[in-house]
Amino acid sequence: MDGYVQIAKSDEVKERFAISVIVNSKKIAVFRYKGTLYALRDSCPHQGAPISDGYADEGFAVCPHHGWKFKLEDGSFSHNELSKIPTYDVKEKDGLIFLNTDDN
C-alpha cells in the first residue's frame, strides 16, 4: 500500500461518527457510514468548525455548528455541488485503517 500511512485501529471509528487525525500537517476527519470509511478535511469552510465533531447522516458529514452537509464520497456541499472540501483515500485492512493524503 504505497503512499498510505497507518492512522488508527478499525474499532476506533464507530458507525456514523468520526475520528480526527493529523497526517502530513493535514487535519482529517475519518467517518464510518454503513460500514464504509470516508476521509475529508476536518474543517467546515463556513466557520472552520471540526467536521469530526459532527456525525454522518444519509451519506453526508454534518457539521456540528450550523448543520452544513458535505457528501462523504466527494466532499461536495449539499447546497452547491461545485463547492467542495478535499477528500482522501482511506483503506481498511487487517483491523487497521490507512490513509493517503493526496487531495482528490
Contact map, one row per residue, 1 for C-alpha under 8 A:
11110000000000000000000000000000000000000000000000000000000000000000000000000000000000000000000000000000
11110000000000000000000000000000000000000000000000000000000000000000000000000000000000000000000000000000
11111000000000000000000000000000000000000000000000000000000000000000000000000000000000000000000000010000
11111100000000000000000000000000000000000000000000000000000000000000000000000000000000000000000001111000
00111110000000000000000000000000000000000000000000000000000000000000000000000000000000000000000001110000
00011111000000000000000000000000000000000000000000000000000000000000000000000000000000000000000111100000
00001111100000000000100000000000000000000000000000000000000000000000000000000000000000000000000111100000
00000111110100000000000000000000000000000000000000000000000000000000000000000000000000000000000111000000
00000011111110000000000000000000000000000000000000000000000000000000000000000000000000000000001110000000
00000001111110000000000000000000000000000000000000000000000000000000000000000000000000000001001110000000
00000000111111000000000000000000000000000000000000000000000000000000000000000000000000000000001000000000
00000001111111000010000000000000000000000000000000000000000000000000000000000000000000000000000000000000
00000000111111101110000000000111000000000000000000000000000000000000000000000000000000000000000000000000
00000000001111111100000000000011000000000000000000000000000000000000000000000000000000000000000000000000
00000000000011111000000000000011111000000000000000000000000000000000000000000000000000000000000000000000
00000000000001111100000000000011110000000000000000000011100000000000000000000000000000000000000000000000
00000000000011111110000000000011100000000000000000010111000000000000000000000000000000000000000000000000
00000000000011011111000000001111000000000000000000011110000000000000000000000000000000000000000000000000
00000000000110001111100000001110000000000000000000010000000000000000000000000000000000000000000000000000
00000000000000000111110000111100000000000100000000010000000000000000000000000000000000000000000000000000
00000010000000000011111000111100000000000000000000000000000000000000000000000000000000000000000000000000
00000000000000000001111111110000000000000000000000000000000000000000000000000000000000000000000000000000
00000000000000000000111111110000000000000000000000000000000000000000000000000000000000000000000000001000
00000000000000000000011111000000000000000000000000000000000000000000000000000000000000000000000000001000
00000000000000000000011111100000000000000000000000000000000000000000000000000000000000000000000000000000
00000000000000000000011111110000000000001000000000000000000000000000000000000000000000000000000000001000
00000000000000000001111011111000000000001110000000000000000000000000000000000000000000000000000000000000
00000000000000000001111001111100000000111100000000000000000000000000000000000000000000000000000000000000
00000000000000000111100000111110000000111100000000110000000000000000000000000000000000000000000000000000
00000000000010000111100000011111000011110000000000010000000000000000000000000000000000000000000000000000
00000000000011111110000000001111100011100000000000010011000010000000000000000000000000000000000000000000
00000000000011111100000000000111111111000000000000000001000000000000000000000000000000000000000000000000
00000000000000111000000000000011111111000000000000000001101000000000000000000000000000000000000000000000
00000000000000110000000000000001111100000000000000000000000000000000000000000000000000000000000000000000
00000000000000100000000000000001111110000000000000000000000000000000000000000000000000000000000000000000
00000000000000000000000000000001111111000000000000000000000000000000000000000000000000000000000000000000
00000000000000000000000000000111101111100000000000000000000000000000000000000000000000000111000000000000
00000000000000000000000000000111100111110000000000000000000000000000000110000000000000111100000000000000
00000000000000000000000000011110000011111000000000000000000000000000000100000000000000111100000000000000
00000000000000000000000000011100000001111100000000000000000000000000000100100000000011110000000000000000
00000000000000000000000001111000000000111110000000100000000000000000000000000000000011100000000000000000
00000000000000000001000000111000000000011111000011110000000000000000000000000000000000000000000000000000
00000000000000000000000000100000000000001111100111100000000000000000000000000000000000000000000000000000
00000000000000000000000000000000000000000111111111100000000000100001000000000000000010000000000000000000
00000000000000000000000000000000000000000011111110000000000000000000000000000000000010000000000000000000
00000000000000000000000000000000000000000001111110000000000000000000000000000000000000000000000000000000
00000000000000000000000000000000000000000001111110000000000000000000000000000000000000000000000000000000
00000000000000000000000000000000000000000011111111000000000000000000000000000000000000000000000000000000
00000000000000000000000000000000000000000111111111100000000000111000000000000000000000000000000000000000
00000000000000000000000000000000000000000111000111111100000000110000000000000000000000000000000000000000
00000000000000000000000000001000000000001111000011111110000011110000000000000000000000000000000000000000
00000000000000001111000000001110000000000100000001111110000000100000000000000000000000000000000000000000
00000000000000000100000000000000000000000000000001111110000000110000000000000000000000000000000000000000
00000000000000001100000000000000000000000000000001111111000011110000000000000000000000000000000000000000
00000000000000011100000000000010000000000000000000111111100011110000000000000000000000000000000000000000
00000000000000011000000000000011100000000000000000000111111111000000000000000000000000000000000000000000
00000000000000010000000000000000100000000000000000000011111111000000000000000000000000000000000000000000
00000000000000000000000000000000000000000000000000000001111100000000000000000000000000000000000000000000
00000000000000000000000000000000100000000000000000000001111110000000001110000000000000000000000000000000
00000000000000000000000000000000000000000000000000000001111111000000111100000000000000000000000000000000
00000000000000000000000000000010000000000000000000100111101111100000111100000000000000000000000000000000
00000000000000000000000000000000000000000000000000100111100111110011110000000000000000000000000000000000
00000000000000000000000000000000000000000001000011111110000011111111100000000000000000000000000000000000
00000000000000000000000000000000000000000000000011101110000001111110000000000000000000000000000000000000
00000000000000000000000000000000000000000000000010000000000000111110000000000000000000000000000000000000
00000000000000000000000000000000000000000000000000000000000000111111000000000000000000000000000000000000
00000000000000000000000000000000000000000000000000000000000001111111100000000000000000000000000000000000
00000000000000000000000000000000000000000001000000000000000001100111110000001100000000000000000000000000
00000000000000000000000000000000000000000000000000000000000111100011111000001100000000000000000000000000
00000000000000000000000000000000000000000000000000000000000111000001111100111100000110000000000000000000
00000000000000000000000000000000000000000000000000000000001110000000111111111100000000000000000000000000
00000000000000000000000000000000000001110000000000000000001110000000011111110000000000000000000000000000
00000000000000000000000000000000000001000000000000000000001000000000001111100000000000100000000000000000
00000000000000000000000000000000000000000000000000000000000000000000001111110000000111100000000000000001
00000000000000000000000000000000000000010000000000000000000000000000011111111000000111100000000000000000
00000000000000000000000000000000000000000000000000000000000000000000011101111101111110000000000000000000
00000000000000000000000000000000000000000000000000000000000000000001111000111111111110000000000000000000
00000000000000000000000000000000000000000000000000000000000000000001111000011111100000000000000000000000
00000000000000000000000000000000000000000000000000000000000000000000000000001111100000000000000000000000
00000000000000000000000000000000000000000000000000000000000000000000000000011111111000000000000000000000
00000000000000000000000000000000000000000000000000000000000000000000000000011111111100000000000000000000
00000000000000000000000000000000000000000000000000000000000000000000000000011001111100000000000000000000
00000000000000000000000000000000000000000000000000000000000000000000000000011001111110000000000000000000
00000000000000000000000000000000000000000000000000000000000000000000010001111000111111000000000000000000
00000000000000000000000000000000000000011001100000000000000000000000010001111000001111100000000000000000
00000000000000000000000000000000000000011000000000000000000000000000000001100000000111110000000000000011
00000000000000000000000000000000000001111000000000000000000000000000000011100000000011111000000000000011
00000000000000000000000000000000000001110000000000000000000000000000000000000000000001111100000000111111
00000000000000000000000000000000000001100000000000000000000000000000000000000000000000111110000000111100
00000000000000000000000000000000000011100000000000000000000000000000000000000000000000011111000011110000
00000000000000000000000000000000000010000000000000000000000000000000000000000000000000001111100011100000
00000000010000000000000000000000000010000000000000000000000000000000000000000000000000000111111111000000
00000000000000000000000000000000000000000000000000000000000000000000000000000000000000000011111111000000
00000000000000000000000000000000000000000000000000000000000000000000000000000000000000000001111100000000
00000000111000000000000000000000000000000000000000000000000000000000000000000000000000000001111110000000
00000111110000000000000000000000000000000000000000000000000000000000000000000000000000000001111111000000
00000111110000000000000000000000000000000000000000000000000000000000000000000000000000000111101111100000
00011111000000000000000000000000000000000000000000000000000000000000000000000000000000000111100111110000
00011110000000000000000000000000000000000000000000000000000000000000000000000000000000011110000011111000
00111000000000000000000000000000000000000000000000000000000000000000000000000000000000011100000001111100
00010000000000000000001101000000000000000000000000000000000000000000000000000000000000011000000000111110
00000000000000000000000000000000000000000000000000000000000000000000000000000000000000011000000000011111
00000000000000000000000000000000000000000000000000000000000000000000000000000000000001110000000000001111
00000000000000000000000000000000000000000000000000000000000000000000000001000000000001110000000000000111
